[in-house]
């Protein structure tokens, strides 16, 4: 009986399809930001903002307060932080996603 191998193949294809589908939904909702104004605009439009961040808690508190509640949602470990923090202008340590929960 080839049922086990057919099921493995089916679930493998299904997993690949789900990943592809989720990536096509995710990418259009992410906006690159370089300033606080761009961050505010992205959050107001219910987008996820990708930007440079110094990774200092006080800076994150300020960003959350001034953006209407956006906070860091994940550090992008595969991206090098080259530039300045979108708020304080200090050298960025990480690239993050900022978002607001609704």
Beta strands, then each sheet from edge to edge (+ up, - down):
strand 1: 30-32
strand 2: 48-53
strand 3: 71-75
strand 4: 94-99
sheet 1: 1+ 2+ 4- 3+
end
